[in-house]
Amino acid sequence: MSYHWCLVPECKNTSVKTPQKLWIKVPSDVKMRNTWLKLARRDPKSLSTKTRLYFCEDHFDLENDMENYTEYKIMGSVKRIRIKPNTVPTRFDCQAKRKHKSTSSPDLMTKYRLGWSVT
């Protein structure tokens, strides 16, 4: 198997550190590729369109995004990961700036009730 690293900034997964992870190839379709890169906060212009790029499984809801998920769960592996058409990565928990503040905390709720900015 070749070496893979996750394209998502701040994601530390590589095929060496986390060999059990699935690796999803970034689509070659330019429009979809650019969408994936922008969602990951990567500049599409900074990466060659010919370079094979990968996201690790952490950025997907595999059960809903993967066409052959059942086969993967039953067999423990698949020859090729098939992502459903128009699927995009949706999970970016590794990026600290994306973590949302909880509006259920007492301090934030107090500020909200008083009309103060909670952002």
trRosetta pair geometry for C-beta under 8 A, 3 or more apart (Angstrom, degrees):
i j d omega theta_ij theta_ji phi_ij phi_ji
1 15 6.5 -144 128 177 120 143
2 15 7.6 96 103 44 46 167
3 14 7.1 -7 -172 -180 89 105
3 15 5.5 -167 -147 50 45 122
3 16 6.7 -4 -131 -36 96 101
4 14 6.7 169 91 -160 55 58
4 15 4.3 87 41 -35 82 117
4 23 4.6 8 134 -123 170 155
4 54 4.6 -22 -160 54 118 157
4 56 7.9 140 126 -80 118 81
5 13 7.4 153 -155 99 53 57
5 14 4.6 -19 -103 -109 76 89
5 15 7.4 -93 -62 -1 47 79
5 54 7.3 131 65 63 34 105
6 11 4.1 -67 102 108 137 128
6 12 7.7 25 41 60 121 14
6 13 4.5 58 -17 66 129 96
6 14 7.2 -116 -2 -75 77 47
6 54 6.7 -83 -107 106 44 84
6 55 5.9 48 -147 -148 84 41
6 56 4.2 -50 -88 -12 121 102
6 58 7.5 -8 -119 38 155 112
6 59 7.6 145 -159 -17 123 123
7 11 7.9 26 66 51 32 126
7 26 6.7 12 4 -49 158 131
7 37 7.5 -70 145 -113 138 74
7 40 6.0 36 112 155 97 166
7 42 6.3 -38 159 -46 105 158
7 53 4.9 41 -70 -179 142 109
7 54 6.3 157 -20 70 100 41
7 55 5.8 -62 37 -79 99 66
8 11 4.0 57 79 -2 103 130
8 40 4.6 -119 -107 -148 72 111
8 41 8.0 68 -151 41 69 86
8 42 7.9 -113 -111 -36 38 114
8 55 6.2 63 -30 -131 103 90
8 56 7.6 -91 19 26 116 87
8 59 5.9 164 -47 -71 149 142
8 89 7.5 -138 -75 145 125 160
8 92 6.5 -157 -160 -125 134 89
8 94 6.5 103 120 62 124 129
8 95 7.2 -105 167 -47 106 109
9 40 6.9 133 6 159 78 87
9 41 5.9 -68 25 83 124 107
9 42 6.8 162 -29 -71 100 84
9 95 6.5 64 86 -99 86 107
10 94 4.8 168 115 135 97 96
10 95 5.0 132 53 -94 142 61
10 96 6.9 -141 -155 -5 159 80
11 56 6.4 -168 162 26 138 119
11 58 6.7 172 -139 67 125 135
11 59 7.5 -53 -85 -51 155 113
11 94 4.4 107 -87 79 68 166
11 95 7.9 -38 -45 -48 79 78
12 17 6.8 -62 139 97 89 164
12 94 7.3 -164 0 -151 75 137
13 17 6.4 -147 -142 78 42 113
13 18 4.6 -47 -142 34 90 139
13 21 5.6 40 -170 -16 133 172
13 56 4.2 9 93 -50 149 163
13 58 6.6 164 -20 0 151 129
14 17 4.7 80 48 17 88 99
14 18 6.7 123 55 27 42 81
15 18 7.4 -70 -114 70 20 62
15 19 5.9 55 178 -108 60 63
15 21 7.4 -123 -104 61 54 101
15 23 6.7 -27 -79 -53 105 139
16 19 6.9 7 -134 -63 16 90
18 21 4.4 42 127 -15 111 119
18 56 7.1 40 87 -140 137 145
21 56 4.8 -17 167 -157 142 109
21 57 5.3 -161 -166 17 84 105
21 58 7.3 -37 -137 -27 125 89
22 56 7.3 122 76 -166 52 59
22 57 4.1 75 54 -60 91 122
22 62 7.1 97 45 -107 146 135
22 72 7.8 -3 -84 -151 144 146
22 81 5.8 114 -179 -84 121 144
23 54 4.5 -4 -177 -171 105 138
23 55 7.5 151 -159 73 59 37
23 56 6.2 -41 -104 -106 64 55
23 57 7.5 -79 -66 -36 28 79
23 81 7.6 -177 75 9 47 147
24 54 6.4 137 68 -158 41 76
24 55 5.0 -25 65 64 99 89
24 56 7.6 118 17 -149 84 7
24 57 6.8 115 -20 -83 105 56
24 59 7.9 -123 42 65 129 102
24 60 6.4 74 -14 -24 157 146
24 81 5.9 -101 -102 109 74 146
24 83 6.0 70 -150 -56 122 131
24 89 7.9 161 78 -76 140 102
25 52 6.4 -49 -140 -164 107 93
25 53 7.3 111 -160 76 60 48
25 54 5.7 -45 -99 -98 46 78
25 81 7.9 155 7 65 84 110
26 33 5.6 77 153 -131 105 83
26 36 5.3 -178 -141 98 97 152
26 37 7.2 52 -152 -58 143 84
26 52 7.7 157 41 -170 90 47
26 53 4.1 0 14 81 133 100
26 54 6.6 -131 -17 -81 83 24
26 55 6.6 100 -69 -18 82 93
27 32 4.2 -13 76 104 148 123
27 33 5.2 -132 80 -66 78 73
27 36 6.7 146 23 -14 92 139
28 33 6.6 4 -150 -59 12 127
28 49 7.7 85 -157 174 71 86
29 32 4.2 50 83 25 110 111
29 33 6.1 175 80 -19 50 89
30 33 5.6 -55 -138 37 25 114
30 34 6.2 26 162 -19 63 107
30 49 6.5 -17 -103 -132 91 130
31 34 6.0 -57 -151 35 25 109
31 35 6.6 29 150 -21 61 106
32 35 5.5 -51 -151 33 35 116
32 36 6.5 36 152 -19 66 102
32 86 7.8 -123 -114 -112 119 45
32 88 7.9 -146 -160 -88 83 90
33 36 5.9 -55 -153 35 31 110
33 37 6.3 26 153 -16 66 109
33 44 6.9 112 121 -133 90 117
33 49 7.1 102 106 -134 163 82
34 37 5.7 -55 -144 39 32 111
34 38 6.1 31 158 -19 67 107
34 44 4.4 -6 -121 -89 80 160
35 38 6.0 -57 -146 38 27 108
35 39 6.4 28 155 -20 63 107
35 88 5.9 -81 132 -113 116 128
36 39 5.8 -58 -151 35 28 112
36 40 6.5 18 154 -10 64 110
36 55 7.2 -121 -176 -37 120 134
36 88 6.1 -156 -90 -142 70 83
36 89 6.1 80 -143 9 85 104
37 40 5.8 -64 -151 43 31 106
37 42 4.3 -88 -169 77 84 104
37 43 7.3 -34 151 96 120 10
37 44 4.5 127 81 -80 150 80
37 47 6.8 -154 -121 35 143 136
37 53 8.0 33 -85 108 99 163
38 41 7.3 33 -176 -82 36 28
38 42 7.3 -100 -70 57 25 62
38 44 6.7 -32 -50 -34 82 106
39 88 5.9 136 -33 169 165 117
39 89 5.7 159 110 67 136 92
39 90 7.8 -57 -178 -89 139 38
39 92 7.6 -159 154 -52 83 133
40 55 7.2 -141 -82 -100 137 115
40 59 7.5 -5 -95 -143 100 156
40 89 6.6 37 -65 69 94 142
40 92 7.1 175 -120 -104 54 123
41 92 8.0 97 -2 -152 108 151
41 95 7.0 114 19 -125 140 155
42 46 7.1 -121 174 57 83 115
42 47 6.7 20 154 -17 123 132
43 46 4.2 73 83 -3 105 112
43 47 7.6 151 89 -5 64 86
44 47 6.4 -76 -157 43 38 97
47 51 5.9 -104 178 51 91 133
47 53 6.6 24 176 -64 146 142
48 51 4.4 101 69 -16 97 103
55 59 4.9 -75 172 50 123 137
55 60 7.2 111 114 -31 125 103
55 89 5.4 -120 -174 -77 166 142
56 59 6.5 105 69 2 62 95
57 60 5.9 -77 -159 45 53 103
57 62 5.8 1 -161 -63 108 123
58 91 6.2 -122 147 103 63 123
58 93 7.5 -102 164 41 111 102
58 94 7.1 62 125 -29 143 118
59 89 3.8 0 144 -158 114 120
59 90 7.1 142 170 43 67 39
59 91 4.9 -166 -141 66 38 81
59 92 6.4 34 -125 -76 97 61
60 65 4.6 -105 -175 55 112 158
60 66 7.4 90 140 -43 138 93
60 83 7.6 -100 -132 -121 152 115
60 87 7.3 39 -134 163 115 124
60 89 5.8 -78 -68 -118 74 69
60 90 7.0 84 -117 28 40 81
60 91 6.7 -108 -18 21 15 110
61 64 4.6 5 112 41 113 106
61 65 5.3 122 69 -16 66 106
61 90 6.6 -16 -14 52 98 124
61 91 7.2 126 -50 -31 72 120
62 65 5.9 -68 -115 51 24 97
62 66 4.8 3 -167 -6 70 126
62 69 5.7 141 150 -116 84 116
62 72 7.7 -86 167 81 125 153
63 66 7.2 -15 -78 36 8 98
63 69 5.5 128 -127 180 38 158
64 84 7.9 -62 147 8 57 142
65 69 8.0 105 64 -60 53 127
65 83 5.8 -17 156 -146 91 87
65 84 5.9 -133 -165 22 44 102
65 87 4.6 110 -152 -150 96 141
66 69 4.0 115 85 -62 109 92
66 72 6.8 -14 134 5 147 144
66 81 6.4 -67 -133 -165 112 90
66 82 6.7 103 -167 75 69 59
66 83 6.1 -52 -104 -103 56 53
66 84 7.1 -132 -89 -21 6 85
67 82 4.0 -50 49 107 118 110
67 83 6.9 117 -7 178 90 3
67 84 5.4 137 -60 -73 85 69
68 71 4.4 -35 -179 39 92 122
68 72 6.0 104 122 -28 82 94
68 78 5.2 114 117 -126 132 154
68 80 7.9 84 30 85 152 65
68 81 7.2 -151 54 -141 110 41
68 82 4.9 82 -3 36 105 107
69 72 5.4 -56 -150 35 34 116
69 73 6.3 31 155 -18 68 105
70 73 5.8 -55 -147 37 31 109
70 74 6.2 23 157 -12 66 110
71 74 6.0 -61 -143 42 27 105
71 75 5.6 -3 170 8 68 119
71 78 5.6 82 108 -95 111 110
72 75 6.6 -65 -124 53 18 91
72 76 7.5 -64 -180 118 51 2
72 77 6.8 -6 -139 -145 69 10
72 78 4.8 -55 -85 -29 84 113
72 81 7.8 35 -80 -110 136 80
73 76 8.0 20 -177 -69 16 37
75 78 6.8 106 72 -73 129 62
78 81 6.1 115 79 -79 126 53
78 82 7.8 -100 147 2 149 83
83 87 4.8 -124 167 56 105 139
84 87 4.8 101 67 -42 79 119
89 92 7.4 87 136 -60 109 88
92 95 4.7 -12 157 20 103 117
92 98 5.0 17 102 74 112 170
93 98 7.5 -121 -103 87 24 115
93 99 7.1 61 -147 -87 61 88
95 98 4.3 56 92 7 106 116
95 99 7.7 -173 95 -29 60 74
96 99 6.0 -38 -162 2 42 113
101 105 7.7 -74 171 16 88 126
101 108 6.5 160 145 -94 116 149
101 118 7.4 -158 96 157 139 92
102 105 5.1 100 90 -24 102 95
102 108 7.0 172 95 26 60 153
103 108 5.4 -128 -137 125 46 135
103 109 6.9 99 167 -73 68 74
103 112 7.0 56 -160 -51 101 150
103 118 7.0 60 -116 152 91 150
104 108 7.6 37 46 65 19 122
104 109 7.1 11 -156 -51 24 116
105 108 4.7 77 66 14 93 106
105 109 6.8 -168 86 -9 44 89
106 109 5.7 -61 -145 39 30 110
106 110 6.2 33 158 -23 67 105
107 110 5.8 -54 -149 33 29 112
107 111 6.5 28 154 -15 63 106
108 111 5.7 -53 -148 38 34 111
108 112 6.2 38 152 -23 66 106
108 118 5.3 79 -158 -148 89 119
109 112 5.5 -52 -147 35 33 116
109 113 6.4 32 155 -18 65 104
110 113 5.9 -55 -148 36 30 108
110 114 6.3 19 156 -10 64 111
111 114 5.9 -65 -146 44 29 106
111 116 4.1 -80 -165 69 85 115
111 117 7.4 -44 164 73 120 31
111 118 5.1 140 103 -87 122 88
112 115 7.8 42 175 -68 29 22
112 116 7.4 -77 -61 55 22 73
112 118 5.3 0 -73 -50 84 141
